Amino acid sequence: MLMIGLTGGIGAGKSVVATRLAALGAVVIDSDRLAREVVAPGTDGLRAVVAAFGPEVCRPDGSLDRPALGQIVFGDASARARLEQIIHPRVRARTAQLAAGAAPDAIVVNDVPLLVEVGLAPTYHLVLVVRAAERTRIDRLVRHRGMTVEQAEQRIRAQAGDARREAAADVLLDNNGDLDALHAAIDTLWRERLLPYERNVRERQVVRSDQLRIVEPDPGWAAGYERLAARIRHALRPAEVRVDHVGSTAVPGLAARDVVDVQLGVDSLAEADGLADRLADAGFPRCPGQWWDNPRFPTDAERWEKRLHGSADPGRPVDLHVRVVGSPAWRYALLVRDHLRADPARRDDYLAVKRRLAAAGRDSEAYAVGRQPWFDREHREAEAWAAATGWRP
């Protein structure tokens, strides 16, 4: 099934988004509701909270006095951490139980206010972040939840800042405007990304395009790579794997196809084959067929064999190259990346080649073949640079 993380600052409007996704067919798991459930009267969670913070956080009827508890924890980071150590494991266990009960083709949306703060982003196929201006959020908290301005500000400060939250976002949903605009954005996301993404994960289908279009450098490529790499590492844990951003999108200032190249290092191709199902479950199915890189210098091998995975997400094309650590192909990918980062003139020369081939109307395969003479020259120049600088991968 497809697992989606939904988050946003308090007052941003996560519940509006969750309600719309549920209406479209998603299975929504509300972590706030579960957080209340695990400390309901008679639960071991409530007993743990009372033991940690005293009987004054319990009402006469035996239920949790949330305002009293809030006054203790939201101004005290240590107290808040103690509360989270009680609540979060119980919520995670209940979430896993509910997700396991969903249909195999379900799109499960986990509404988690503190998704970023507790480091859950890599556990999802996609993270949606709802954003709204702080002033708007304060007004909503005062108007709808009865907080004072000071209380609203305190609650906002207790959470991750907007920049940190948005860095974790694969999709940003703006909730500063009217409800119709937000609903339209959610409907489009559901139809054009989430539904095909779920199907691709279930059927092990890679999103690939033969269309050749060079786009201007995107500052979001680096942040997007970090999210992809975190998912790959999470999928393969407890193994410690090396993941690198390679290819044109890893070189600042270099225009490229909007496809993020990622290199996963393994000890052997047999190990790569053993990881294929786990990568596919995480949204990176293996591309069918045999894949290799062209050798760049005299070698006994006619080709440098590798495994190639892609992305099941129609909104983020990826080429995931699985290569043996220390192999010539693994080293070459890192060498060219670092050389182009260090030598703007060489980077610009490569860009000129890319633009010329793209303007000639080549398809992706012809484009790849047409770059080979440049890569042969680059090998010689990059090796000279490596020798002069003492570069190591």
FENUR-V891989 format. One line per field, one symbol per residue. ss: DSSP state (H for helix, E for strand, - for the rest). psi: psi as a letter, one per 20 degrees, with the letter a starting at -180 (. if undefined). A space follows every 10 residues. Layout:
ss = ???
psi = ???
//
This chain:
ss = -EEEEEEE-- ---HHHHHHH HHHH--EEEE HHHHHHH--- ---HHHHHHH HHH-HHHE-- ---E-HHHHH HHH---HHHH HHHHHHHHHH HHHHHHHHHH ------EEEE E--------- HHH--EEEEE E--HHHHHHH HHHHH---HH HHHHHHH--- -HHHHHH--- EEEE----HH HHHHHHHHHH HHHHHHHHHH HHH------- ---EE----H HHHHHHHHHH HHHHHH---- -EEEEE-HHH -----EE--E EEEEEE--HH HHHHHHHHHH H----E---- EEE------- ---EEEEEEE -------EEE EEEE---HHH HHHHHHHHHH HH-HHHHHHH HHHHHHHHH- ---HHHHHHH -HHHHHHHHH HHHHHHHHH- ---
psi = rppppprqqp jhkhhggggg hghijqopoo hgghhhhikq piqhghhhgh hhiriijprh jirpnghghh hghijohghh hgghhggghh ggghghgghh irqhkqopoo oohkgghjki giiqhqpppp qqqghggggg hgghjjqrgg gghghghirq rgggghhiph ppopkibrhg gggggggggg giggghgggh ghjlppoqpi pooprqpohi gghgghgghh gggghjqjqo qppqoaahii opioqrqmpp ppppprhrhh gghiighhgg hijmqppqaq qrqpqirpqh phqoqrqpra qioiinqqoo ooqppirhgg ggghggghgh hinhghghgg hggghghhhi kqrhghgggh ighghgghgg hhhggghhik qq.
//
